[in-house]
Amino acid sequence: MFETLDLSNNFLSNILDVGVFGRDNVIKLILKHNNFSSIPTKILGSIRNSLKELNMANNQIRSLSAI
């Protein structure tokens, strides 16, 4: 499975389930340069135990809430 999942520069505004890539293996998730307006907390919940780094630079995020 993937330790690093890079979905940068894909015009994404939503993502359904990163867990399909391997719930216990995604350590680094890169979603920079997309169109997200918020952090996809449901997706992050499915990989919470393995995720160590999240990069969402250059998106349209206006506020942060608890994950």
Backbone torsions as a table, in degrees:
resi	resn	phi	psi	omega
1	MET	NA	-172.5	-174.9
2	PHE	-96.1	129.8	168.8
3	GLU	-88.3	-37.5	176.0
4	THR	-117.7	126.2	177.8
5	LEU	-118.5	112.4	-176.8
6	ASP	-110.6	109.0	178.5
7	LEU	-115.3	34.4	-179.2
8	SER	-69.5	154.4	172.7
9	ASN	56.6	44.3	-179.3
10	ASN	-122.0	10.5	179.6
11	PHE	58.5	28.2	-179.8
12	LEU	-74.6	140.8	172.7
13	SER	-122.8	-10.7	179.1
14	ASN	-153.6	155.7	179.0
15	ILE	-141.1	135.5	-172.7
16	LEU	-81.7	-52.6	-178.1
17	ASP	-161.8	106.8	177.3
18	VAL	-71.5	-22.1	-178.9
19	GLY	-57.6	-22.9	178.3
20	VAL	-65.3	-18.0	179.0
21	PHE	-85.5	-2.9	179.8
22	GLY	120.7	96.1	-174.5
23	ARG	-57.9	-33.5	-176.5
24	ASP	-95.3	1.0	-172.7
25	ASN	-114.0	-19.0	-177.1
26	VAL	-77.1	105.6	-179.6
27	ILE	-97.3	-36.4	-176.7
28	LYS	-127.4	119.9	179.7
29	LEU	-115.8	120.1	-177.0
30	ILE	-113.9	113.8	-179.0
31	LEU	-123.6	29.0	-175.5
32	LYS	-73.9	157.7	179.0
33	HIS	56.6	51.5	174.1
34	ASN	-125.9	-158.4	-177.6
35	ASN	-121.0	31.2	179.3
36	PHE	-69.6	137.8	174.6
37	SER	-104.8	-11.3	176.4
38	SER	-150.4	165.3	178.1
39	ILE	-79.6	129.0	-177.2
40	PRO	-74.1	82.5	-173.0
41	THR	-64.6	-32.8	178.4
42	LYS	-63.6	-39.1	179.6
43	ILE	-69.5	-44.0	-179.4
44	LEU	-63.0	-31.5	177.5
45	GLY	-62.0	-33.8	-177.8
46	SER	-75.1	-18.1	178.9
47	ILE	-120.8	17.0	-175.4
48	ARG	-54.0	-38.7	-175.7
49	ASN	-71.1	-26.3	-177.0
50	SER	-104.8	-25.5	-172.5
51	LEU	-67.5	126.2	178.1
52	LYS	-115.0	-25.8	-177.2
53	GLU	-140.7	131.8	176.4
54	LEU	-126.8	123.8	178.8
55	ASN	-117.8	111.4	178.3
56	MET	-123.3	33.6	-179.8
57	ALA	-61.5	149.6	176.4
58	ASN	57.8	48.9	170.1
59	ASN	-117.1	-172.6	-177.1
60	GLN	-103.9	32.9	-175.3
61	ILE	-72.8	126.2	-176.5
62	ARG	-103.1	-26.2	-179.7
63	SER	-152.8	160.5	179.3
64	LEU	-118.8	143.4	174.2
65	SER	-128.3	169.5	179.9
66	ALA	-63.1	140.9	-179.9
67	ILE	-99.8	NA	NA
